[in-house]
Amino acid sequence: MNNWNYRVISRTNETGQVEYGIYEVFYFDDGSVKGWTKESLTPPSASLAELNEDLKLMLAAYELEPLHF
């Protein structure tokens, strides 16, 4: 089994609203959750549908030339 993967986690933010994000989740050998990254790897989203739309927009970035600074 993989020791980690990406997972959607919902959490309640400091204003009491539920947010969804994608986190790296780490596992013990028996498959139980060991922990997860402190911050979401995606912008916080108010719903699973909004998170899905955000990810589609991020994937669309691959269709553009990278910016170099």
Phi and psi in degrees as GROMACS dihedral restraints (atoms count N, CA, C in turn):
[ dihedral_restraints ]
;  ai    aj    ak    al  type     phi  dphi    fc
    3     4     5     6     1   -61.6    20    10
    4     5     6     7     1   147.5    20    10
    6     7     8     9     1   -85.7    20    10
    7     8     9    10     1    -8.5    20    10
    9    10    11    12     1  -156.4    20    10
   10    11    12    13     1   162.5    20    10
   12    13    14    15     1  -161.1    20    10
   13    14    15    16     1   176.3    20    10
   15    16    17    18     1   -90.5    20    10
   16    17    18    19     1   136.5    20    10
   18    19    20    21     1  -139.2    20    10
   19    20    21    22     1   148.1    20    10
   21    22    23    24     1   -80.6    20    10
   22    23    24    25     1   130.3    20    10
   24    25    26    27     1  -124.6    20    10
   25    26    27    28     1   136.0    20    10
   27    28    29    30     1  -104.5    20    10
   28    29    30    31     1   141.7    20    10
   30    31    32    33     1  -147.5    20    10
   31    32    33    34     1   158.3    20    10
   33    34    35    36     1   -94.2    20    10
   34    35    36    37     1   124.7    20    10
   36    37    38    39     1   -81.1    20    10
   37    38    39    40     1  -177.9    20    10
   39    40    41    42     1   -66.3    20    10
   40    41    42    43     1   -16.9    20    10
   42    43    44    45     1   -95.9    20    10
   43    44    45    46     1     3.3    20    10
   45    46    47    48     1    89.5    20    10
   46    47    48    49     1     4.9    20    10
   48    49    50    51     1   -93.8    20    10
   49    50    51    52     1   144.8    20    10
   51    52    53    54     1   -79.2    20    10
   52    53    54    55     1   134.3    20    10
   54    55    56    57     1  -124.6    20    10
   55    56    57    58     1   149.0    20    10
   57    58    59    60     1  -116.0    20    10
   58    59    60    61     1   144.4    20    10
   60    61    62    63     1  -157.5    20    10
   61    62    63    64     1   167.9    20    10
   63    64    65    66     1  -103.5    20    10
   64    65    66    67     1   128.5    20    10
   66    67    68    69     1  -124.7    20    10
   67    68    69    70     1   157.9    20    10
   69    70    71    72     1   -84.8    20    10
   70    71    72    73     1   125.8    20    10
   72    73    74    75     1  -114.9    20    10
   73    74    75    76     1   134.5    20    10
   75    76    77    78     1  -111.2    20    10
   76    77    78    79     1   146.8    20    10
   78    79    80    81     1  -127.0    20    10
   79    80    81    82     1   150.0    20    10
   81    82    83    84     1   -76.3    20    10
   82    83    84    85     1   168.3    20    10
   84    85    86    87     1   -59.5    20    10
   85    86    87    88     1   -28.2    20    10
   87    88    89    90     1   -81.8    20    10
   88    89    90    91     1     0.8    20    10
   90    91    92    93     1    92.9    20    10
   91    92    93    94     1    -6.5    20    10
   93    94    95    96     1   -76.7    20    10
   94    95    96    97     1   154.8    20    10
   96    97    98    99     1   -73.1    20    10
   97    98    99   100     1   127.4    20    10
   99   100   101   102     1   -91.3    20    10
  100   101   102   103     1   -38.1    20    10
  102   103   104   105     1   172.6    20    10
  103   104   105   106     1  -179.0    20    10
  105   106   107   108     1  -150.6    20    10
  106   107   108   109     1   163.5    20    10
  108   109   110   111     1   -63.3    20    10
  109   110   111   112     1   148.2    20    10
  111   112   113   114     1   -64.7    20    10
  112   113   114   115     1   -42.6    20    10
  114   115   116   117     1  -109.5    20    10
  115   116   117   118     1   147.9    20    10
  117   118   119   120     1   -65.9    20    10
  118   119   120   121     1   146.3    20    10
  120   121   122   123     1   -81.8    20    10
  121   122   123   124     1    -9.6    20    10
  123   124   125   126     1  -120.1    20    10
  124   125   126   127     1   161.0    20    10
  126   127   128   129     1   -60.9    20    10
  127   128   129   130     1   144.6    20    10
  129   130   131   132     1   -62.2    20    10
  130   131   132   133     1   139.3    20    10
  132   133   134   135     1  -124.0    20    10
  133   134   135   136     1   147.3    20    10
  135   136   137   138     1   -78.8    20    10
  136   137   138   139     1   -14.5    20    10
  138   139   140   141     1  -154.4    20    10
  139   140   141   142     1   166.2    20    10
  141   142   143   144     1   -64.2    20    10
  142   143   144   145     1   -36.2    20    10
  144   145   146   147     1   -64.1    20    10
  145   146   147   148     1   -41.6    20    10
  147   148   149   150     1   -65.8    20    10
  148   149   150   151     1   -40.6    20    10
  150   151   152   153     1   -60.8    20    10
  151   152   153   154     1   -42.4    20    10
  153   154   155   156     1   -60.6    20    10
  154   155   156   157     1   -44.3    20    10
  156   157   158   159     1   -64.1    20    10
  157   158   159   160     1   -41.4    20    10
  159   160   161   162     1   -60.0    20    10
  160   161   162   163     1   -42.2    20    10
  162   163   164   165     1   -65.7    20    10
  163   164   165   166     1   -38.1    20    10
  165   166   167   168     1   -61.6    20    10
  166   167   168   169     1   -42.3    20    10
  168   169   170   171     1   -64.4    20    10
  169   170   171   172     1   -38.3    20    10
  171   172   173   174     1   -65.3    20    10
  172   173   174   175     1   -42.7    20    10
  174   175   176   177     1   -64.2    20    10
  175   176   177   178     1   -31.3    20    10
  177   178   179   180     1   -63.9    20    10
  178   179   180   181     1   -21.7    20    10
  180   181   182   183     1   -61.6    20    10
  181   182   183   184     1   -25.1    20    10
  183   184   185   186     1   -67.1    20    10
  184   185   186   187     1   -17.8    20    10
  186   187   188   189     1   -82.8    20    10
  187   188   189   190     1    -7.8    20    10
  189   190   191   192     1  -107.2    20    10
  190   191   192   193     1   153.8    20    10
  192   193   194   195     1   -68.3    20    10
  193   194   195   196     1   140.2    20    10
  195   196   197   198     1   -62.1    20    10
  196   197   198   199     1   146.6    20    10
  198   199   200   201     1   -89.5    20    10
  199   200   201   202     1   140.3    20    10
  201   202   203   204     1  -121.7    20    10
  202   203   204   205     1   127.9    20    10
